[in-house]
Amino acid sequence: MSGIDTKKPETREEFIKLVTEAAKKEVEHRLSQGQKPTKPTVAGTAKELNIHRDTLYTWLKEFNVDFKEIVNRIPMSFADECVEESWPTYLIGEALLGEGNELAHIDLLIGDKNGPVGQAFANGLANLSAGHTPLLSVIRPNLPPKPHTLLVPKVTIKNMEDAGKIFGPAQAAVAKAVADAVEEGIIPREKVDDWVIICSVFVHPQASDYRKIYQYNYGATKLALRRALNKYPSLEKMLYEKDRAKHPIMGFRVPRLWRPPYLQISLDPPELEKAKKVLSEMPGSDRIIIEVGTPLIKRYGTRVINELRQVAKDAFMIADLKTLDVGKVEVDIAYEDTADAVVAAGLAPPETLDAFVHEAKRLGIYGVVDMLNVEDPIGKLKRLKEFPDMVIIHRGIDQETGKTLGLDLIPKLRQTFPDKRFLIAVAGGIVPETAKEALEKGADVIIVGRYVTQAKDVERAVRDFLELTPTMREDIDLFRVHTE
């Protein structure tokens, strides 16, 4: 130890205040050295007080203070705040604006010169790449913005015409957006000499309107900066949007079953053209999912899924394989033909079901188990190592003269597996009256077959179910009129 030793406080309150401040300094000191956030220690706190740890132990005893009391006085968020202050800034922003060949897409990093963004900035400027030469953005020659910004072309520059678009309107747009972001308070003024920006810019080789190139890249850069500083998107935003989104270049949506209840239409009749006709006559609704029935698959193979997507490319499609053996193989076959979910028979051995569900989850699709003719569905599920994404309570077509659907099993499943996240579907001769009862008892998916597929008015038959409850009537994305 060196320097002047800390004098012993006179009162207990003074002692607690002194030791608490020293403990905070110990945490800050650890973080400044790149160590992981940890609780303060007696030895470390004593070092900050410039006294021996035995002396601090003696004082703690004299003032009747437990060191845990000191630790508890330091807020849980204190270490996180210290981390944010001590670690270099590293923010990410992205934005796409405009249309046509002049469309602008910006990806950017903003952060401290002495951090990873600063290192990448220097490396980019020092290591040139043919066709993707980084350049400093400038408002005009000899006038760069602050923070200094490195512009990196995404598309290979093949000639002077391409270079002119980058070194002209794109370069000026990015620089002006950065400067205006500082003036408008998006970027803190006190950080302009501490931060740098790396901005990746897309300019289409066939873009020709310099005014639009400038306007779109200016807007996209400014929006990306605002998003970076706001740490956009929030977790809530991402989770809310992820299953609603449709990528504009991909051209179709990949739905997930994230907000039940759903109406599952079972296309069982083994006639492809009839199945397509039924699909074409269904009303548009995010509540509808399509089951490619077992007879249809047996006749045409899983390739029939691709055929049906010609009519309903955005539909969530379930391949009802009724798998009893070689579960992994059958999942792979259906997956290759773009199935969103696959169904195994609950009568299959537990080992087969485990392999089936595991493979489905590995591939990112739903693994479903149909409990048709399974005497003890709960017992069967308890024996599985891999829990399915959906469980079907199914009485079967040849049992439709019975009076019960086994709906009492729905709450039992929820009570038995409270920590599992799964959907419960009900199938077997479902009509609107029994469907409403199933929904009231907690069913997530209502599976309907002949009531729809053999109806003279398919749309009307489907709406009989969609209009059962206010939630079913509500299209998940009905009120969206504008997307970013």
C-alpha positions as CSV (number, residue, x, y, z in Angstrom):
1,M,0.0,0.0,0.0
2,S,1.1,3.6,-0.6
3,G,-0.2,7.0,0.1
4,I,-2.1,8.2,3.2
5,D,-4.1,5.6,5.1
6,T,-7.8,6.2,5.5
7,K,-8.7,7.5,9.0
8,K,-11.1,5.5,11.1
9,P,-14.6,7.1,10.9
10,E,-16.2,8.3,14.2
11,T,-19.8,7.1,13.6
12,R,-21.4,3.9,12.2
13,E,-23.2,6.0,9.5
14,E,-19.9,7.6,8.4
15,F,-18.3,4.2,8.3
16,I,-21.1,2.6,6.2
17,K,-21.0,5.5,3.7
18,L,-17.1,5.4,3.4
19,V,-17.0,1.6,2.9
20,T,-19.9,1.7,0.4
21,E,-18.1,4.3,-1.8
22,A,-14.9,2.3,-1.6
23,A,-16.7,-0.9,-2.6
24,K,-18.2,0.9,-5.7
25,K,-14.7,2.1,-6.6
26,E,-13.5,-1.5,-6.4
27,V,-16.2,-2.6,-8.9
28,E,-15.3,0.2,-11.2
29,H,-11.6,-0.6,-11.0
30,R,-12.2,-4.3,-11.9
31,L,-14.3,-3.3,-14.9
32,S,-11.8,-0.8,-16.1
33,Q,-9.3,-3.6,-16.3
34,G,-11.6,-5.6,-18.5
35,Q,-12.6,-8.1,-15.8
36,K,-16.2,-9.5,-15.5
37,P,-18.6,-7.7,-13.2
38,T,-18.4,-9.2,-9.7
39,K,-19.5,-8.3,-6.2
40,P,-17.0,-6.3,-4.1
41,T,-14.8,-8.1,-1.7
42,V,-13.4,-7.1,1.7
43,A,-9.8,-7.3,0.4
44,G,-10.6,-5.2,-2.7
45,T,-12.5,-2.6,-0.7
46,A,-9.7,-2.4,1.9
47,K,-7.2,-1.7,-1.0
48,E,-9.4,1.2,-2.2
49,L,-9.3,2.6,1.3
50,N,-5.6,2.1,1.4
51,I,-5.7,0.0,4.6
52,H,-5.0,-3.6,5.4
53,R,-7.9,-6.0,5.1
54,D,-7.4,-7.0,8.7
55,T,-8.0,-3.4,9.7
56,L,-11.2,-3.3,7.7
57,Y,-12.3,-6.6,9.4
58,T,-11.7,-5.0,12.8
59,W,-13.7,-1.9,11.9
60,L,-16.6,-4.0,10.6
61,K,-16.6,-5.8,13.9
62,E,-16.4,-2.6,16.0
63,F,-19.2,-0.8,14.1
64,N,-21.3,-4.0,14.1
65,V,-21.6,-4.0,10.3
66,D,-21.9,-7.1,8.1
67,F,-20.0,-6.7,4.8
68,K,-23.1,-8.2,3.1
69,E,-24.9,-5.0,4.2
70,I,-22.4,-3.0,2.2
71,V,-22.8,-5.2,-0.9
72,N,-26.6,-4.9,-0.7
73,R,-26.3,-1.1,-0.7
74,I,-24.8,-1.2,-4.2
75,P,-27.7,-1.4,-6.8
76,M,-27.8,-4.5,-9.0
77,S,-27.7,-2.2,-12.1
78,F,-24.5,-0.4,-10.9
79,A,-22.1,-2.9,-12.5
80,D,-24.1,-2.8,-15.8
81,E,-23.9,1.0,-15.8
82,C,-20.2,0.8,-15.2
83,V,-19.8,-1.7,-18.1
84,E,-21.7,0.7,-20.4
85,E,-19.5,3.6,-19.4
86,S,-16.2,1.6,-19.6
87,W,-16.8,-0.4,-22.7
88,P,-16.4,1.2,-26.1
89,T,-19.6,2.2,-27.9
90,Y,-20.7,-0.2,-30.6
91,L,-24.0,0.6,-32.2
92,I,-25.6,-0.9,-35.4
93,G,-28.2,0.7,-37.7
94,E,-29.9,-0.4,-40.9
95,A,-32.5,1.2,-43.2
96,L,-34.0,0.7,-46.7
97,L,-35.7,3.5,-48.5
98,G,-36.8,4.4,-52.0
99,E,-37.9,2.3,-55.0
100,G,-36.7,1.3,-58.4
101,N,-33.1,1.1,-59.4
102,E,-32.3,4.1,-57.2
103,L,-33.4,2.2,-54.0
104,A,-31.0,2.8,-51.1
105,H,-30.0,0.2,-48.5
106,I,-27.7,1.4,-45.7
107,D,-25.9,-0.8,-43.1
108,L,-23.8,1.1,-40.6
109,L,-21.7,0.8,-37.5
110,I,-21.0,3.8,-35.1
111,G,-18.7,3.6,-32.2
112,D,-15.5,4.8,-30.4
113,K,-12.2,5.4,-32.2
114,N,-10.5,3.3,-29.5
115,G,-12.9,0.4,-29.9
116,P,-13.7,-2.3,-32.5
117,V,-15.5,0.2,-34.8
118,G,-12.5,2.4,-34.8
119,Q,-10.2,-0.5,-35.5
120,A,-12.4,-1.6,-38.4
121,F,-12.5,2.0,-39.7
122,A,-8.7,2.1,-39.8
123,N,-8.4,-1.3,-41.4
124,G,-11.0,-0.5,-44.0
125,L,-9.2,2.7,-45.0
126,A,-5.8,1.0,-45.1
127,N,-6.8,-2.2,-46.8
128,L,-8.3,-1.4,-50.2
129,S,-10.3,-3.9,-52.2
130,A,-10.8,-3.9,-55.9
131,G,-14.3,-2.8,-56.8
132,H,-15.2,-2.0,-53.2
133,T,-12.7,0.7,-52.3
134,P,-13.7,2.5,-49.1
135,L,-13.7,6.3,-49.1
136,L,-14.3,9.0,-46.6
137,S,-17.7,10.7,-47.0
138,V,-17.5,14.4,-47.7
139,I,-20.2,17.1,-47.9
140,R,-18.0,18.7,-50.6
141,P,-14.4,18.2,-51.4
142,N,-12.3,19.2,-48.4
143,L,-15.3,19.2,-46.0
144,P,-15.9,15.9,-44.2
145,P,-18.6,15.5,-41.6
146,K,-18.0,14.7,-38.0
147,P,-18.0,12.0,-36.8
148,H,-15.7,11.0,-39.7
149,T,-17.5,8.4,-41.9
150,L,-16.1,5.6,-44.0
151,L,-18.3,4.8,-47.0
152,V,-18.0,1.2,-48.3
153,P,-19.7,0.2,-51.6
154,K,-21.7,-3.0,-51.5
155,V,-21.9,-3.5,-55.2
156,T,-18.7,-4.0,-57.2
157,I,-17.7,-0.8,-59.0
158,K,-16.8,-1.9,-62.6
159,N,-16.4,1.4,-64.4
160,M,-16.2,5.1,-64.1
161,E,-19.9,5.4,-64.4
162,D,-20.4,3.3,-61.3
163,A,-17.7,5.2,-59.5
164,G,-19.4,8.5,-60.3
165,K,-22.6,7.4,-58.5
166,I,-20.6,6.5,-55.4
167,F,-18.1,9.4,-55.4
168,G,-21.0,11.8,-56.2
169,P,-24.5,11.6,-54.9
170,A,-24.0,8.7,-52.6
171,Q,-20.9,10.1,-50.9
172,A,-22.6,13.5,-50.5
173,A,-25.8,12.1,-49.2
174,V,-24.1,10.0,-46.5
175,A,-22.0,13.0,-45.4
176,K,-24.9,15.4,-45.3
177,A,-27.0,12.9,-43.3
178,V,-24.3,12.6,-40.7
179,A,-23.8,16.3,-40.4
180,D,-27.6,16.9,-40.1
181,A,-27.8,14.1,-37.5
182,V,-25.4,16.0,-35.3
183,E,-27.2,19.3,-35.8
184,E,-30.5,17.8,-35.0
185,G,-29.2,16.0,-31.8
186,I,-29.5,12.5,-33.1
187,I,-25.7,12.2,-32.6
188,P,-24.5,13.8,-29.4
189,R,-22.2,16.8,-30.2
190,E,-19.8,15.9,-27.5
191,K,-19.1,12.5,-29.2
192,V,-18.2,13.8,-32.7
193,D,-14.5,13.7,-32.1
194,D,-14.7,10.4,-30.2
195,W,-16.8,8.3,-32.6
196,V,-16.4,7.1,-36.2
197,I,-18.9,5.7,-38.6
198,I,-18.7,2.9,-41.1
199,C,-21.5,3.1,-43.7
200,S,-22.1,0.3,-46.2
201,V,-24.0,1.7,-49.3
202,F,-25.9,-0.1,-52.0
203,V,-26.1,1.6,-55.4
204,H,-27.7,-0.4,-58.2
205,P,-25.5,-0.6,-61.4
206,Q,-28.5,0.6,-63.4
207,A,-29.4,3.5,-61.2
208,S,-29.3,6.7,-63.3
209,D,-31.2,9.5,-61.4
210,Y,-28.6,11.3,-59.3
211,R,-31.3,13.3,-57.5
212,K,-33.0,10.0,-56.3
213,I,-29.7,8.4,-55.5
214,Y,-28.9,11.4,-53.2
215,Q,-32.4,11.6,-51.7
216,Y,-32.8,7.9,-50.9
217,N,-29.3,7.5,-49.5
218,Y,-29.6,10.6,-47.4
219,G,-32.9,9.4,-45.9
220,A,-31.7,5.9,-45.4
221,T,-28.5,7.0,-43.7
222,K,-30.3,9.4,-41.4
223,L,-32.8,6.7,-40.5
224,A,-30.1,4.1,-39.8
225,L,-28.3,6.6,-37.6
226,R,-31.4,7.3,-35.6
227,R,-32.1,3.6,-35.2
228,A,-28.6,2.9,-34.1
229,L,-28.7,5.5,-31.4
230,N,-32.1,4.3,-30.3
231,K,-30.9,0.7,-30.4
232,Y,-33.7,-0.2,-32.7
233,P,-35.5,-2.5,-32.9
234,S,-36.6,-3.2,-29.3
235,L,-37.1,-6.8,-28.3
236,E,-40.8,-6.3,-28.2
237,K,-40.8,-4.9,-31.8
238,M,-38.7,-7.8,-33.1
239,L,-40.9,-10.5,-31.5
240,Y,-44.1,-8.7,-32.6
241,E,-43.0,-8.4,-36.3
242,K,-41.0,-11.5,-36.9
243,D,-44.0,-13.7,-37.9
244,R,-45.8,-10.9,-39.8
245,A,-43.0,-9.9,-42.0
246,K,-42.6,-10.6,-45.7
247,H,-39.2,-9.9,-47.2
248,P,-39.7,-7.8,-50.4
249,I,-37.1,-9.7,-52.5
250,M,-38.2,-13.1,-51.3
251,G,-41.8,-12.3,-52.2
252,F,-43.6,-14.7,-49.8
253,R,-44.2,-14.9,-46.1
254,V,-43.2,-17.8,-43.9
255,P,-45.9,-17.9,-41.1
256,R,-45.5,-19.3,-37.7
257,L,-48.2,-20.3,-35.3
258,W,-47.6,-17.6,-32.8
259,R,-51.1,-16.3,-32.0
260,P,-53.9,-19.0,-31.7
261,P,-56.6,-19.9,-32.3
262,Y,-56.3,-21.3,-35.8
263,L,-58.6,-23.1,-38.2
264,Q,-56.8,-26.1,-39.8
265,I,-58.4,-27.2,-43.1
266,S,-57.6,-30.9,-43.8
267,L,-57.3,-31.6,-47.5
268,D,-57.9,-35.4,-47.3
269,P,-59.6,-36.3,-50.6
270,P,-56.8,-37.7,-52.8
271,E,-57.6,-35.5,-55.8
272,L,-55.1,-32.7,-56.5
273,E,-57.3,-30.5,-58.7
274,K,-60.1,-30.7,-56.1
275,A,-57.7,-29.7,-53.4
276,K,-56.5,-26.7,-55.4
277,K,-60.1,-25.7,-56.1
278,V,-60.9,-25.8,-52.3
279,L,-57.8,-23.6,-51.6
280,S,-58.8,-21.1,-54.3
281,E,-62.3,-20.7,-52.8
282,M,-61.2,-20.1,-49.2
283,P,-61.5,-16.6,-47.8
284,G,-58.2,-14.8,-47.0
285,S,-57.4,-15.1,-43.3
286,D,-54.3,-15.4,-41.2
287,R,-56.2,-17.8,-39.0
288,I,-56.3,-20.5,-41.6
289,I,-53.6,-23.2,-41.8
290,I,-53.6,-26.0,-44.4
291,E,-53.2,-29.7,-43.7
292,V,-52.0,-31.8,-46.6
293,G,-54.0,-35.0,-45.7
294,T,-52.6,-38.5,-45.5
295,P,-54.6,-39.8,-48.5
296,L,-53.4,-36.9,-50.7
297,I,-49.8,-37.5,-49.7
298,K,-50.0,-41.3,-50.3
299,R,-51.3,-40.7,-53.8
300,Y,-49.0,-37.9,-54.9
301,G,-46.1,-38.0,-52.4
302,T,-44.9,-35.0,-50.4
303,R,-44.3,-33.2,-53.8
304,V,-48.0,-32.4,-53.7
305,I,-47.1,-29.6,-51.2
306,N,-45.2,-27.7,-53.8
307,E,-48.2,-28.1,-56.2
308,L,-50.5,-26.7,-53.6
309,R,-48.2,-23.7,-53.0
310,Q,-49.0,-22.6,-56.6
311,V,-52.4,-21.7,-55.3
312,A,-51.5,-20.7,-51.7
313,K,-47.8,-19.7,-51.5
314,D,-48.0,-18.0,-48.1
315,A,-50.0,-20.7,-46.4
316,F,-48.7,-22.6,-43.4
317,M,-48.8,-26.2,-44.6
318,I,-48.8,-29.3,-42.4
319,A,-47.8,-32.7,-43.9
320,D,-50.0,-35.3,-42.2
321,L,-47.5,-38.2,-42.6
322,K,-48.9,-40.4,-39.7
323,T,-45.3,-41.6,-39.2
324,L,-44.9,-44.8,-37.3
325,D,-41.3,-45.6,-38.1
326,V,-38.1,-44.1,-39.5
327,G,-39.2,-40.7,-38.2
328,K,-36.1,-38.7,-39.1
329,V,-36.3,-39.9,-42.8
330,E,-39.9,-38.9,-43.2
331,V,-39.3,-35.5,-41.7
332,D,-36.5,-34.8,-44.1
333,I,-38.6,-35.8,-47.1
334,A,-41.5,-33.5,-46.2
335,Y,-39.1,-30.7,-45.3
336,E,-37.4,-30.8,-48.7
337,D,-40.9,-30.3,-50.2
338,T,-41.4,-27.1,-48.1
339,A,-43.7,-28.5,-45.3
340,D,-44.0,-26.1,-42.4
341,A,-45.0,-28.9,-40.0
342,V,-45.1,-32.7,-40.0
343,V,-47.4,-35.1,-38.2
344,A,-46.4,-38.4,-36.6
345,A,-48.8,-41.0,-35.2
346,G,-48.9,-41.1,-31.4
347,L,-49.0,-44.9,-31.7
348,A,-45.3,-44.9,-32.8
349,P,-42.7,-46.0,-30.3
350,P,-41.3,-43.3,-28.1
351,E,-37.9,-43.6,-29.8
352,T,-39.4,-42.9,-33.2
353,L,-41.4,-39.9,-31.9
354,D,-38.3,-38.5,-30.2
355,A,-36.3,-38.8,-33.4
356,F,-39.2,-37.3,-35.4
357,V,-39.7,-34.3,-33.2
358,H,-35.9,-33.7,-32.7
359,E,-35.4,-33.7,-36.5
360,A,-38.3,-31.3,-37.1
361,K,-37.0,-28.9,-34.5
362,R,-33.5,-29.2,-35.9
363,L,-34.8,-28.2,-39.3
364,G,-36.9,-25.3,-37.9
365,I,-40.4,-26.8,-38.6
366,Y,-43.1,-28.0,-36.2
367,G,-43.2,-31.5,-35.0
368,V,-46.8,-32.7,-34.3
369,V,-48.1,-35.9,-32.6
370,D,-51.6,-37.1,-33.4
371,M,-53.1,-39.1,-30.5
372,L,-55.5,-41.0,-32.6
373,N,-56.3,-44.3,-30.8
374,V,-53.7,-43.6,-28.1
375,E,-55.4,-44.8,-24.8
376,D,-53.2,-42.7,-22.5
377,P,-52.0,-39.6,-24.3
378,I,-50.6,-38.0,-21.2
379,G,-48.6,-41.1,-20.3
380,K,-47.3,-41.3,-23.9
381,L,-46.1,-37.7,-23.7
382,K,-44.4,-38.2,-20.4
383,R,-42.3,-41.0,-21.9
384,L,-41.0,-38.6,-24.6
385,K,-37.6,-36.9,-24.3
386,E,-38.5,-34.5,-27.1
387,F,-41.8,-32.7,-26.5
388,P,-43.9,-32.0,-29.7
389,D,-44.9,-28.5,-30.8
390,M,-48.5,-29.6,-31.2
391,V,-50.6,-32.4,-29.8
392,I,-53.7,-33.5,-31.7
393,I,-56.7,-34.9,-29.7
394,H,-58.2,-37.0,-32.4
395,R,-61.2,-39.3,-32.2
396,G,-61.0,-40.5,-35.8
397,I,-63.5,-40.5,-38.6
398,D,-64.9,-44.0,-37.8
399,Q,-65.7,-42.9,-34.3
400,E,-67.8,-39.9,-35.2
401,T,-71.0,-41.5,-33.9
402,G,-69.7,-41.1,-30.3
403,K,-70.9,-38.1,-28.2
404,T,-67.6,-37.0,-26.8
405,L,-64.6,-35.4,-28.3
406,G,-62.4,-35.9,-25.3
407,L,-62.3,-32.2,-24.7
408,D,-61.7,-32.7,-20.9
409,L,-58.2,-33.7,-22.0
410,I,-57.3,-30.1,-22.9
411,P,-57.0,-28.7,-19.4
412,K,-55.4,-31.9,-18.2
413,L,-52.6,-31.5,-20.7
414,R,-52.0,-27.9,-19.6
415,Q,-52.0,-28.9,-16.0
416,T,-49.7,-31.9,-16.5
417,F,-47.1,-30.0,-18.6
418,P,-47.2,-26.4,-17.4
419,D,-43.6,-25.7,-18.3
420,K,-44.0,-26.8,-21.9
421,R,-44.9,-24.5,-24.8
422,F,-47.2,-26.4,-27.2
423,L,-50.4,-26.1,-29.1
424,I,-53.4,-28.4,-28.6
425,A,-55.5,-29.2,-31.7
426,V,-58.9,-31.0,-31.8
427,A,-59.9,-33.1,-34.8
428,G,-62.5,-35.6,-35.8
429,G,-65.9,-34.7,-37.4
430,I,-65.7,-31.1,-36.1
431,V,-68.7,-28.8,-36.8
432,P,-69.1,-25.2,-35.7
433,E,-71.0,-26.2,-32.5
434,T,-68.3,-28.6,-31.3
435,A,-65.6,-26.2,-32.5
436,K,-66.9,-23.4,-30.3
437,E,-67.0,-25.7,-27.3
438,A,-63.4,-26.8,-27.9
439,L,-62.2,-23.2,-28.2
440,E,-63.9,-22.4,-24.9
441,K,-62.1,-25.2,-23.2
442,G,-58.7,-24.0,-24.5
443,A,-58.1,-25.6,-27.9
444,D,-55.5,-23.7,-30.0
445,V,-56.3,-25.3,-33.3
446,I,-59.6,-26.6,-34.7
447,I,-59.1,-29.2,-37.5
448,V,-61.9,-29.4,-40.0
449,G,-62.2,-31.7,-43.0
450,R,-65.3,-32.7,-44.9
451,Y,-67.4,-29.8,-43.5
452,V,-65.3,-27.6,-45.7
453,T,-63.9,-29.8,-48.5
454,Q,-67.3,-31.3,-49.4
455,A,-69.2,-28.0,-49.0
456,K,-71.0,-26.5,-52.0
457,D,-70.0,-23.1,-50.7
458,V,-66.4,-23.5,-49.4
459,E,-66.0,-19.8,-48.4
460,R,-69.3,-19.9,-46.4
461,A,-68.3,-23.1,-44.7
462,V,-64.9,-21.7,-43.6
463,R,-66.6,-18.5,-42.4
464,D,-68.9,-20.6,-40.2
465,F,-65.7,-21.3,-38.1
466,L,-64.0,-18.0,-38.5
467,E,-67.0,-16.2,-37.1
468,L,-67.3,-18.3,-34.0
469,T,-65.5,-15.9,-31.6
470,P,-64.2,-12.3,-31.8
471,T,-60.6,-13.6,-31.8
472,M,-61.2,-15.9,-34.7
473,R,-62.9,-13.1,-36.7
474,E,-59.8,-10.9,-36.2
475,D,-57.3,-11.3,-38.9
476,I,-53.8,-11.1,-37.3
477,D,-52.6,-8.5,-39.7
478,L,-55.9,-7.0,-40.8
479,F,-55.3,-3.4,-39.8
480,R,-51.8,-3.0,-41.2
481,V,-51.8,-0.5,-44.1
482,H,-48.2,0.5,-44.1
483,T,-45.0,-1.4,-43.4
484,E,-41.5,0.0,-43.0
